[in-house]
């Protein structure tokens, strides 16, 4: 599996800085903490078409701010550290679709709406470098893969103005991202800015059970987040 090979190669590369400083007398330092924050999701490279309603330049994406809470652990050796966490989160997203077939003929084009609320937990493997590292202040850059596990049974979906009844989307339970971020530490207070790039397109099915129809949707998404917390 291509993603598995990428993760394995990254994990090996992430351990190299720890091995290179193994001769030093400084021990590996263990820290833990928790952070709370906000996140927003944007979908891209989307294939979505139901009876003329498709994802295109006329589609309006509306993002509500989602939330996250993440306990984490960190292992530091020299200026490098490895970190993982369990980031529990909620994301909101809304599509306003315009019927492309009615744009040229109707004074007011037909519109339809899809609103999605998801619950998930994201687990990363991050390697960071403290390029500023004083006792009471520091800054670091970090990167690494992140996997999202979605609680699909708890998702909330709303399809409005489509002609089919009881529509719902069968969401993927796992999605992969690559994260880059910047961290700031002031005493034991931490502030993180992170961007998660969805590096594969997930395929889902939008089902209209009463009409025995399935519409395929392919898309990827990116997530921008801000969080603050404490490290001990």
C-alpha positions as CSV (number, residue, x, y, z in Angstrom):
1,X,0.0,0.0,0.0
2,X,1.5,3.3,-1.1
3,X,0.4,5.3,2.0
4,X,1.7,2.6,4.3
5,X,5.2,2.8,2.6
6,X,5.2,6.5,3.0
7,X,4.3,6.3,6.7
8,X,7.0,3.6,7.3
9,X,9.7,5.6,5.5
10,X,8.8,8.7,7.5
11,X,8.8,6.9,10.8
12,X,12.3,5.6,10.0
13,X,13.5,9.0,9.0
14,X,12.0,10.6,12.1
15,X,14.1,8.3,14.3
16,X,17.4,9.3,12.6
17,X,17.9,12.6,14.5
18,X,17.4,10.6,17.8
19,X,20.0,8.1,16.7
20,X,22.5,10.7,15.6
21,X,22.6,12.3,19.0
22,X,22.5,9.0,20.9
23,X,26.2,9.5,21.8
24,X,25.3,12.7,23.7
25,X,24.8,12.4,27.4
26,X,21.5,14.3,27.4
27,X,18.6,11.9,28.0
28,X,15.4,11.7,26.1
29,X,12.9,14.1,27.7
30,X,9.3,13.1,28.1
31,X,6.5,15.7,28.2
32,X,2.7,15.5,28.0
33,X,0.0,18.1,27.7
34,X,-3.4,19.1,26.3
35,X,-4.6,21.7,23.9
36,X,-7.9,23.1,22.7
37,X,-8.6,24.9,19.5
38,X,-10.5,25.7,16.4
39,X,-10.4,24.2,12.9
40,X,-12.0,24.8,9.5
41,X,-12.2,22.4,6.5
42,X,-12.2,23.2,2.8
43,X,-12.9,20.6,0.1
44,X,-11.2,20.6,-3.2
45,X,-10.8,18.5,-6.4
46,X,-14.5,17.4,-5.9
47,X,-16.5,15.3,-8.3
48,X,-20.1,15.8,-7.4
49,X,-23.1,15.8,-9.7
50,X,-26.8,15.1,-9.0
51,X,-29.2,16.0,-11.7
52,X,-27.4,19.1,-12.9
53,X,-26.2,20.1,-9.4
54,X,-22.4,19.8,-9.5
55,X,-19.3,21.1,-7.8
56,X,-18.0,23.9,-10.0
57,X,-17.0,27.6,-10.0
58,X,-20.5,28.6,-9.1
59,X,-20.5,26.4,-6.0
60,X,-20.4,28.3,-2.7
61,X,-18.5,26.6,0.2
62,X,-19.4,27.9,3.6
63,X,-17.3,26.9,6.6
64,X,-18.4,27.1,10.2
65,X,-15.7,27.0,12.8
66,X,-15.2,23.5,14.2
67,X,-13.5,22.6,17.5
68,X,-10.8,20.2,18.7
69,X,-9.4,18.9,22.0
70,X,-6.1,17.0,21.9
71,X,-4.1,15.3,24.7
72,X,-0.6,14.7,23.5
73,X,2.8,13.2,24.4
74,X,6.2,14.4,23.3
75,X,9.7,12.9,23.3
76,X,12.6,15.4,23.0
77,X,16.3,14.8,22.2
78,X,18.4,17.8,21.7
79,X,16.5,20.2,19.4
80,X,14.4,17.4,17.8
81,X,11.2,15.9,19.2
82,X,8.6,13.3,18.2
83,X,5.0,13.9,19.1
84,X,1.7,12.1,18.8
85,X,-1.8,12.9,20.1
86,X,-5.4,12.0,19.9
87,X,-7.3,15.1,18.6
88,X,-11.0,14.8,19.0
89,X,-12.8,17.2,16.8
90,X,-16.0,18.5,15.2
91,X,-16.1,19.9,11.6
92,X,-18.8,21.7,9.8
93,X,-19.2,22.3,6.1
94,X,-21.9,23.6,3.8
95,X,-22.3,23.5,0.0
96,X,-24.7,25.7,-2.0
97,X,-25.0,24.2,-5.4
98,X,-26.4,26.1,-8.4
99,X,-28.1,24.1,-11.2
100,X,-25.9,24.7,-14.2
101,X,-28.8,23.8,-16.6
102,X,-30.9,26.6,-15.2
103,X,-28.3,29.4,-15.3
104,X,-29.0,30.3,-19.0
105,X,-32.8,30.0,-18.9
106,X,-34.1,31.0,-15.5
107,X,-33.9,34.6,-14.1
108,X,-33.2,33.0,-10.7
109,X,-31.2,29.7,-11.0
110,X,-32.3,26.7,-9.0
111,X,-30.2,26.0,-5.9
112,X,-29.7,23.1,-3.6
113,X,-27.8,22.7,-0.3
114,X,-25.8,20.0,1.4
115,X,-24.8,20.5,5.0
116,X,-22.4,18.2,6.8
117,X,-21.3,17.9,10.4
118,X,-18.7,15.2,11.4
119,X,-17.2,13.9,14.5
120,X,-13.7,12.4,14.4
121,X,-10.4,11.7,16.1
122,X,-7.1,12.5,14.3
123,X,-3.8,10.8,15.2
124,X,-0.5,12.2,13.8
125,X,3.2,11.2,13.9
126,X,5.0,14.5,14.0
127,X,8.7,15.3,14.0
128,X,9.6,18.8,15.2
129,X,12.7,21.0,15.3
130,X,13.1,23.6,18.0
131,X,14.9,26.4,16.1
132,X,14.5,28.7,19.1
133,X,14.9,26.9,22.4
134,X,15.3,28.8,25.6
135,X,14.2,27.8,29.1
136,X,11.1,30.1,29.1
137,X,10.5,30.6,25.4
138,X,10.8,28.6,22.2
139,X,9.6,28.2,18.6
140,X,9.5,25.0,16.5
141,X,8.4,23.8,13.1
142,X,7.0,20.3,12.7
143,X,5.6,18.0,10.0
144,X,4.3,14.5,9.6
145,X,1.4,12.3,8.5
146,X,-2.0,12.3,10.2
147,X,-4.8,9.9,9.9
148,X,-8.5,10.7,10.7
149,X,-10.9,8.2,12.0
150,X,-14.5,9.5,11.5
151,X,-17.4,8.4,13.7
152,X,-19.6,8.0,10.6
153,X,-22.7,6.8,12.5
154,X,-22.7,10.1,14.4
155,X,-22.4,12.4,11.4
156,X,-25.2,14.9,10.8
157,X,-26.3,15.5,7.1
158,X,-28.9,17.6,5.5
159,X,-29.8,17.7,1.8
160,X,-32.2,20.5,0.9
161,X,-34.0,21.2,-2.4
162,X,-32.9,18.0,-4.1
163,X,-35.8,16.0,-5.6
164,X,-34.9,12.8,-3.8
165,X,-36.1,12.0,-0.3
166,X,-34.0,10.7,2.6
167,X,-30.6,11.2,0.9
168,X,-27.5,10.5,2.9
169,X,-23.8,10.1,2.2
170,X,-21.8,7.0,3.1
171,X,-18.7,8.7,4.5
172,X,-15.2,7.1,4.6
173,X,-14.1,6.0,8.1
174,X,-10.4,6.9,7.5
175,X,-8.7,9.7,5.6
176,X,-5.0,10.6,5.4
177,X,-3.3,14.0,5.6
178,X,0.1,15.5,5.7
179,X,0.5,18.2,8.3
180,X,2.9,21.1,8.6
181,X,2.8,23.5,11.5
182,X,4.5,26.1,13.7
183,X,4.6,26.0,17.4
184,X,5.3,28.7,20.0
185,X,6.1,28.0,23.7
186,X,6.0,30.6,26.5
187,X,6.9,28.9,29.7
188,X,4.6,25.9,29.7
189,X,1.9,27.5,27.5
190,X,1.9,26.4,23.8
191,X,0.3,27.8,20.7
192,X,0.1,25.8,17.5
193,X,-0.8,26.8,13.9
194,X,-1.2,23.8,11.6
195,X,-2.3,23.0,8.1
196,X,-3.4,19.5,7.1
197,X,-3.3,18.7,3.4
198,X,-5.5,15.8,2.3
199,X,-3.2,13.9,-0.1
200,X,-5.7,11.4,-1.4
201,X,-9.1,11.7,-2.9
202,X,-11.8,9.8,-1.0
203,X,-14.6,8.1,-2.8
204,X,-18.1,8.1,-1.2
205,X,-21.6,7.2,-2.2
206,X,-24.6,9.6,-1.9
207,X,-27.7,7.4,-1.7
208,X,-31.3,8.1,-2.4
209,X,-32.8,4.9,-1.0
210,X,-36.4,5.6,-2.0
211,X,-35.4,5.7,-5.7
212,X,-32.7,3.0,-5.4
213,X,-30.0,5.4,-6.7
214,X,-26.4,5.9,-5.8
215,X,-24.4,9.0,-6.8
216,X,-20.6,8.8,-6.6
217,X,-18.6,11.7,-5.1
218,X,-14.8,12.0,-5.1
219,X,-13.1,14.7,-3.1
220,X,-10.2,15.6,-0.8
221,X,-10.1,18.2,1.9
222,X,-7.6,20.5,3.7
223,X,-7.9,21.6,7.3
224,X,-6.5,24.8,8.9
225,X,-6.4,24.8,12.7
226,X,-5.3,26.9,15.7
227,X,-4.9,25.6,19.2
228,X,-3.5,26.6,22.6
229,X,-2.8,24.6,25.7
230,X,-0.2,23.5,28.3
231,X,2.8,21.2,28.2
232,X,4.2,19.6,31.4
